[in-house]
Amino acid sequence: MKKKRILVLASTFPRWKNDSTPPFVFELEKRLAKDFEIHILAPHCQGAKKEELMGGLHVHRFQYFWPAKLQKLCYDGGILPNLKKNKLLYFQAVCLLFFELINTIKIVKKEEIDLIHAHWLITQGLIAYLINKLFKIPYIVTSHGGDIYGLSGKPFTWLKRIIIIKAETITAVSTAIKKEIENKLTKDATIEVIPMGVDSKIFNPGKRSESIEIKYKIAGPLLLFVGRLAEVKGVENLIYAMIDVVKEYPKAKLLIIGKGPLETRIN
């Protein structure tokens, strides 16, 4: 029996093996490859392959600016933080939207796509909405938070509301995001809360160990941050908050694990 074909649109996807870019979209979609034929469309980056098979997924990376080394909008912190740092990248944002749409149309036609799964409302959800208008292909959208809490203002709110209403369903990675959608965008949508999972064989109470406390000589409360060291994750806010924490709990320690654009700044 022929597998249904799903096109996944994402702006965050590993560029190569052992990339520091968060692999959550890759981890999620590769588990669907057993039952579906999965195609991934993500922005290109200098040094990355434009076409490859990765973990059973057909990966397509589209170039949105020339030469490739000048593509600075995606990766290394994320689109919104990069736009805040460099206003000139807004031109690349327009290029990104245009070339993502063109390449989505090409894949939809060539691969006879049955469903689109868009990660983030903008720009991926907008592309999925336009493809639905053009080819009647249904789409679902996964919201990771930045697309809901960021990009405020009437035009973006109007766009996000339309994208949500026209989607077959919306998945949110937390209850807080679901409530934000219902309170600020629309209640007329099917929203499923599906948190990002972990490997329970590795992360479970039975694996509890005091090796970290012993290694770093931690005798009091331990706060652990594990994630990408990017502005959007709020790790700098956490560091500043420790000033007040240690006033009440002098033996408290904060352990930070991760890599990213803020790595040198917080060391």
C-alpha positions as a Markdown table, in Angstrom:
| # | Residue | x | y | z |
|---|---|---|---|---|
| 1 | Met | 0.0 | 0.0 | 0.0 |
| 2 | Lys | 1.3 | 3.4 | -1.0 |
| 3 | Lys | 2.2 | 5.6 | 2.0 |
| 4 | Lys | 0.6 | 8.9 | 2.4 |
| 5 | Arg | 3.0 | 11.8 | 1.7 |
| 6 | Ile | 3.5 | 14.6 | 4.2 |
| 7 | Leu | 5.4 | 17.8 | 3.5 |
| 8 | Val | 6.9 | 19.3 | 6.7 |
| 9 | Leu | 7.7 | 23.0 | 6.7 |
| 10 | Ala | 10.2 | 24.2 | 9.3 |
| 11 | Ser | 12.7 | 27.0 | 9.8 |
| 12 | Thr | 14.7 | 25.1 | 12.4 |
| 13 | Phe | 16.1 | 21.8 | 11.2 |
| 14 | Pro | 19.6 | 20.2 | 11.6 |
| 15 | Arg | 21.9 | 21.4 | 8.8 |
| 16 | Trp | 24.3 | 18.4 | 9.1 |
| 17 | Lys | 25.2 | 15.6 | 11.5 |
| 18 | Asn | 25.9 | 16.7 | 15.1 |
| 19 | Asp | 24.6 | 20.2 | 14.3 |
| 20 | Ser | 24.0 | 22.5 | 17.3 |
| 21 | Thr | 20.6 | 23.5 | 15.8 |
| 22 | Pro | 17.8 | 22.0 | 17.9 |
| 23 | Pro | 16.7 | 18.6 | 16.4 |
| 24 | Phe | 13.2 | 18.5 | 17.8 |
| 25 | Val | 11.5 | 18.7 | 14.3 |
| 26 | Phe | 13.8 | 16.0 | 13.1 |
| 27 | Glu | 13.2 | 13.8 | 16.1 |
| 28 | Leu | 9.4 | 14.2 | 15.8 |
| 29 | Glu | 9.1 | 13.6 | 12.1 |
| 30 | Lys | 11.5 | 10.7 | 11.8 |
| 31 | Arg | 9.2 | 8.7 | 14.1 |
| 32 | Leu | 6.4 | 9.2 | 11.5 |
| 33 | Ala | 8.6 | 7.9 | 8.7 |
| 34 | Lys | 7.5 | 4.3 | 9.5 |
| 35 | Asp | 3.9 | 5.0 | 8.4 |
| 36 | Phe | 4.3 | 8.0 | 6.1 |
| 37 | Glu | 6.6 | 9.3 | 3.4 |
| 38 | Ile | 8.0 | 12.4 | 5.0 |
| 39 | His | 9.5 | 15.4 | 3.0 |
| 40 | Ile | 11.1 | 18.2 | 4.9 |
| 41 | Leu | 11.5 | 21.7 | 3.5 |
| 42 | Ala | 13.8 | 24.0 | 5.5 |
| 43 | Pro | 16.0 | 27.0 | 4.7 |
| 44 | His | 19.4 | 26.4 | 3.3 |
| 45 | Cys | 22.7 | 27.3 | 5.0 |
| 46 | Gln | 26.2 | 27.5 | 3.6 |
| 47 | Gly | 27.8 | 24.1 | 4.0 |
| 48 | Ala | 24.5 | 22.2 | 4.1 |
| 49 | Lys | 23.3 | 19.8 | 1.4 |
| 50 | Lys | 20.3 | 21.0 | -0.6 |
| 51 | Glu | 19.0 | 17.5 | -1.0 |
| 52 | Glu | 19.6 | 14.5 | 1.2 |
| 53 | Leu | 18.1 | 11.5 | 3.0 |
| 54 | Met | 18.4 | 12.0 | 6.8 |
| 55 | Gly | 17.0 | 9.4 | 9.2 |
| 56 | Gly | 14.5 | 8.2 | 6.6 |
| 57 | Leu | 13.4 | 11.7 | 5.8 |
| 58 | His | 13.6 | 13.3 | 2.4 |
| 59 | Val | 15.2 | 16.7 | 3.2 |
| 60 | His | 15.0 | 19.6 | 0.8 |
| 61 | Arg | 16.8 | 22.9 | 1.7 |
| 62 | Phe | 16.0 | 26.0 | -0.3 |
| 63 | Gln | 18.3 | 28.9 | -0.9 |
| 64 | Tyr | 16.7 | 32.3 | -0.1 |
| 65 | Phe | 19.7 | 34.6 | -0.7 |
| 66 | Trp | 22.8 | 34.8 | -2.8 |
| 67 | Pro | 25.6 | 34.1 | -2.3 |
| 68 | Ala | 24.9 | 31.4 | 0.2 |
| 69 | Lys | 27.3 | 32.7 | 2.8 |
| 70 | Leu | 25.2 | 35.9 | 3.2 |
| 71 | Gln | 22.1 | 33.9 | 4.4 |
| 72 | Lys | 22.0 | 35.1 | 8.0 |
| 73 | Leu | 18.3 | 35.1 | 8.8 |
| 74 | Cys | 17.8 | 31.5 | 10.0 |
| 75 | Tyr | 19.8 | 29.4 | 12.5 |
| 76 | Asp | 22.3 | 30.7 | 15.0 |
| 77 | Gly | 19.7 | 32.1 | 17.4 |
| 78 | Gly | 16.5 | 32.0 | 15.3 |
| 79 | Ile | 14.7 | 34.3 | 13.0 |
| 80 | Leu | 13.2 | 36.8 | 15.5 |
| 81 | Pro | 16.4 | 37.3 | 17.5 |
| 82 | Asn | 18.3 | 37.7 | 14.3 |
| 83 | Leu | 15.9 | 40.3 | 13.0 |
| 84 | Lys | 16.2 | 42.3 | 16.3 |
| 85 | Lys | 20.0 | 42.3 | 15.9 |
| 86 | Asn | 20.1 | 43.4 | 12.2 |
| 87 | Lys | 17.2 | 45.3 | 10.7 |
| 88 | Leu | 18.6 | 44.7 | 7.2 |
| 89 | Leu | 17.6 | 41.1 | 7.5 |
| 90 | Tyr | 14.0 | 42.1 | 7.0 |
| 91 | Phe | 14.7 | 42.1 | 3.2 |
| 92 | Gln | 15.9 | 38.5 | 3.6 |
| 93 | Ala | 12.7 | 37.7 | 5.4 |
| 94 | Val | 10.7 | 38.8 | 2.3 |
| 95 | Cys | 13.1 | 36.6 | 0.2 |
| 96 | Leu | 12.6 | 33.7 | 2.5 |
| 97 | Leu | 8.8 | 33.9 | 2.2 |
| 98 | Phe | 9.0 | 34.1 | -1.6 |
| 99 | Phe | 11.4 | 31.3 | -2.2 |
| 100 | Glu | 9.8 | 29.0 | 0.5 |
| 101 | Leu | 6.5 | 29.4 | -1.4 |
| 102 | Ile | 8.1 | 28.7 | -4.8 |
| 103 | Asn | 9.9 | 25.6 | -3.5 |
| 104 | Thr | 6.8 | 24.4 | -1.6 |
| 105 | Ile | 4.8 | 24.5 | -4.9 |
| 106 | Lys | 7.5 | 22.5 | -6.7 |
| 107 | Ile | 7.6 | 19.8 | -4.1 |
| 108 | Val | 3.8 | 19.6 | -3.8 |
| 109 | Lys | 3.5 | 19.0 | -7.5 |
| 110 | Lys | 6.5 | 16.7 | -7.9 |
| 111 | Glu | 5.8 | 14.5 | -4.9 |
| 112 | Glu | 2.0 | 14.6 | -4.9 |
| 113 | Ile | 1.8 | 15.7 | -1.3 |
| 114 | Asp | -1.3 | 14.7 | 0.7 |
| 115 | Leu | -0.9 | 16.8 | 3.8 |
| 116 | Ile | 1.3 | 19.7 | 5.0 |
| 117 | His | 2.6 | 19.9 | 8.5 |
| 118 | Ala | 3.8 | 23.4 | 9.3 |
| 119 | His | 5.9 | 24.2 | 12.3 |
| 120 | Trp | 5.2 | 27.7 | 13.5 |
| 121 | Leu | 2.4 | 29.9 | 12.2 |
| 122 | Ile | 4.6 | 32.4 | 10.4 |
| 123 | Thr | 6.1 | 31.9 | 7.9 |
| 124 | Gln | 5.4 | 28.2 | 7.6 |
| 125 | Gly | 1.7 | 28.3 | 8.6 |
| 126 | Leu | 1.2 | 31.1 | 6.1 |
| 127 | Ile | 2.8 | 29.1 | 3.3 |
| 128 | Ala | 0.6 | 26.1 | 4.2 |
| 129 | Tyr | -2.5 | 28.4 | 4.1 |
| 130 | Leu | -1.6 | 29.7 | 0.6 |
| 131 | Ile | -1.0 | 26.2 | -0.7 |
| 132 | Asn | -4.4 | 25.2 | 0.7 |
| 133 | Lys | -5.9 | 28.0 | -1.3 |
| 134 | Leu | -4.1 | 27.0 | -4.5 |
| 135 | Phe | -4.2 | 23.2 | -4.4 |
| 136 | Lys | -6.8 | 22.4 | -1.7 |
| 137 | Ile | -4.2 | 20.4 | 0.3 |
| 138 | Pro | -5.1 | 20.2 | 4.0 |
| 139 | Tyr | -2.6 | 21.4 | 6.6 |
| 140 | Ile | -2.0 | 21.2 | 10.3 |
| 141 | Val | 0.1 | 23.6 | 12.3 |
| 142 | Thr | 2.3 | 23.1 | 15.4 |
| 143 | Ser | 2.9 | 26.1 | 17.5 |
| 144 | His | 6.1 | 26.2 | 19.6 |
| 145 | Gly | 5.4 | 29.5 | 21.4 |
| 146 | Gly | 7.5 | 32.1 | 19.7 |
| 147 | Asp | 5.0 | 32.4 | 16.8 |
| 148 | Ile | 2.2 | 33.1 | 19.3 |
| 149 | Tyr | 4.0 | 35.4 | 21.9 |
| 150 | Gly | 6.0 | 37.2 | 19.2 |
| 151 | Leu | 5.0 | 39.1 | 16.1 |
| 152 | Ser | 2.3 | 41.2 | 17.7 |
| 153 | Gly | 0.2 | 43.9 | 16.1 |
| 154 | Lys | -3.1 | 43.9 | 14.1 |
| 155 | Pro | -1.7 | 42.6 | 10.8 |
| 156 | Phe | 0.1 | 39.6 | 12.3 |
| 157 | Thr | -2.8 | 38.9 | 14.7 |
| 158 | Trp | -5.2 | 38.9 | 11.7 |
| 159 | Leu | -2.9 | 36.6 | 9.7 |
| 160 | Lys | -2.4 | 34.1 | 12.6 |
| 161 | Arg | -6.1 | 34.0 | 13.3 |
| 162 | Ile | -6.9 | 33.1 | 9.6 |
| 163 | Ile | -4.1 | 30.5 | 9.5 |
| 164 | Ile | -5.4 | 28.8 | 12.7 |
| 165 | Ile | -9.1 | 28.8 | 11.6 |
| 166 | Lys | -8.4 | 27.3 | 8.2 |
| 167 | Ala | -6.1 | 24.5 | 9.6 |
| 168 | Glu | -7.4 | 21.0 | 10.0 |
| 169 | Thr | -6.0 | 21.1 | 13.6 |
| 170 | Ile | -3.5 | 23.0 | 15.7 |
| 171 | Thr | -1.0 | 21.3 | 18.0 |
| 172 | Ala | 0.6 | 23.3 | 20.8 |
| 173 | Val | 3.6 | 22.1 | 22.9 |
| 174 | Ser | 2.1 | 23.4 | 26.1 |
| 175 | Thr | -1.2 | 24.3 | 27.8 |
| 176 | Ala | 0.0 | 27.9 | 28.2 |
| 177 | Ile | 0.3 | 28.2 | 24.4 |
| 178 | Lys | -3.1 | 26.7 | 23.9 |
| 179 | Lys | -4.7 | 29.2 | 26.3 |
| 180 | Glu | -2.8 | 32.1 | 24.6 |
| 181 | Ile | -4.3 | 31.1 | 21.2 |
| 182 | Glu | -7.8 | 30.8 | 22.7 |
| 183 | Asn | -7.6 | 34.1 | 24.6 |
| 184 | Lys | -5.9 | 36.3 | 22.0 |
| 185 | Leu | -6.6 | 34.7 | 18.6 |
| 186 | Thr | -9.6 | 32.5 | 18.4 |
| 187 | Lys | -11.7 | 29.9 | 20.2 |
| 188 | Asp | -13.0 | 28.5 | 17.0 |
| 189 | Ala | -10.2 | 26.0 | 16.5 |
| 190 | Thr | -9.3 | 22.4 | 17.4 |
| 191 | Ile | -6.2 | 22.6 | 19.5 |
| 192 | Glu | -4.4 | 19.5 | 20.8 |
| 193 | Val | -1.7 | 19.9 | 23.5 |
| 194 | Ile | 1.2 | 17.6 | 22.6 |
| 195 | Pro | 4.3 | 18.3 | 24.7 |
| 196 | Met | 7.8 | 17.7 | 23.2 |
| 197 | Gly | 8.6 | 14.2 | 24.5 |
| 198 | Val | 11.8 | 12.7 | 26.0 |
| 199 | Asp | 13.3 | 9.2 | 25.9 |
| 200 | Ser | 11.8 | 7.7 | 29.1 |
| 201 | Lys | 14.5 | 4.9 | 28.9 |
| 202 | Ile | 17.1 | 7.6 | 29.7 |
| 203 | Phe | 15.1 | 10.1 | 31.7 |
| 204 | Asn | 13.2 | 8.5 | 34.5 |
| 205 | Pro | 13.3 | 8.5 | 38.3 |
| 206 | Gly | 15.2 | 5.1 | 38.3 |
| 207 | Lys | 18.1 | 6.8 | 36.7 |
| 208 | Arg | 18.5 | 9.3 | 39.5 |
| 209 | Ser | 22.1 | 9.9 | 40.3 |
| 210 | Glu | 24.0 | 12.3 | 42.6 |
| 211 | Ser | 27.1 | 12.3 | 40.3 |
| 212 | Ile | 26.5 | 15.9 | 39.3 |
| 213 | Glu | 26.2 | 17.1 | 42.9 |
| 214 | Ile | 29.4 | 15.3 | 43.7 |
| 215 | Lys | 31.3 | 16.5 | 40.7 |
| 216 | Tyr | 30.5 | 20.2 | 41.3 |
| 217 | Lys | 30.4 | 19.9 | 45.1 |
| 218 | Ile | 26.8 | 21.1 | 45.4 |
| 219 | Ala | 25.5 | 20.8 | 48.9 |
| 220 | Gly | 22.2 | 22.8 | 48.5 |
| 221 | Pro | 19.4 | 23.1 | 46.0 |
| 222 | Leu | 20.3 | 22.6 | 42.4 |
| 223 | Leu | 18.7 | 24.4 | 39.5 |
| 224 | Leu | 19.4 | 22.8 | 36.1 |
| 225 | Phe | 19.0 | 24.5 | 32.7 |
| 226 | Val | 19.3 | 22.2 | 29.6 |
| 227 | Gly | 18.7 | 23.9 | 26.3 |
| 228 | Arg | 20.0 | 26.0 | 23.5 |
| 229 | Leu | 21.9 | 29.1 | 24.7 |
| 230 | Ala | 19.8 | 31.6 | 22.7 |
| 231 | Glu | 18.1 | 34.8 | 23.7 |
| 232 | Val | 14.6 | 33.3 | 23.2 |
| 233 | Lys | 15.2 | 30.7 | 25.9 |
| 234 | Gly | 15.6 | 33.3 | 28.6 |
| 235 | Val | 18.8 | 31.8 | 30.0 |
| 236 | Glu | 20.2 | 35.3 | 30.8 |
| 237 | Asn | 17.1 | 36.2 | 32.8 |
| 238 | Leu | 17.6 | 33.0 | 34.7 |
| 239 | Ile | 21.2 | 34.0 | 35.6 |
| 240 | Tyr | 20.0 | 37.4 | 36.8 |
| 241 | Ala | 17.3 | 35.8 | 38.8 |
| 242 | Met | 19.9 | 33.7 | 40.7 |
| 243 | Ile | 20.9 | 36.9 | 42.5 |
| 244 | Asp | 17.6 | 36.9 | 44.4 |
| 245 | Val | 17.6 | 33.1 | 44.7 |
| 246 | Val | 20.9 | 32.9 | 46.6 |
| 247 | Lys | 19.8 | 35.6 | 49.0 |
| 248 | Glu | 17.2 | 33.2 | 50.3 |
| 249 | Tyr | 19.0 | 30.0 | 49.6 |
| 250 | Pro | 22.7 | 30.7 | 49.9 |
| 251 | Lys | 23.8 | 27.2 | 48.9 |
| 252 | Ala | 21.7 | 27.1 | 45.8 |
| 253 | Lys | 23.6 | 26.5 | 42.5 |
| 254 | Leu | 22.6 | 26.9 | 38.8 |
| 255 | Leu | 24.0 | 24.5 | 36.3 |
| 256 | Ile | 23.7 | 25.4 | 32.7 |
| 257 | Ile | 24.1 | 22.8 | 29.9 |
| 258 | Gly | 23.9 | 23.7 | 26.3 |
| 259 | Lys | 25.4 | 25.4 | 23.3 |
| 260 | Gly | 24.4 | 28.4 | 21.2 |
| 261 | Pro | 25.1 | 32.0 | 20.2 |
| 262 | Leu | 25.1 | 33.2 | 23.9 |
| 263 | Glu | 27.7 | 30.6 | 24.9 |
| 264 | Thr | 30.7 | 33.0 | 25.0 |
| 265 | Arg | 28.7 | 35.8 | 26.6 |
| 266 | Ile | 27.5 | 33.9 | 29.6 |
| 267 | Asn | 30.8 | 32.1 | 30.3 |
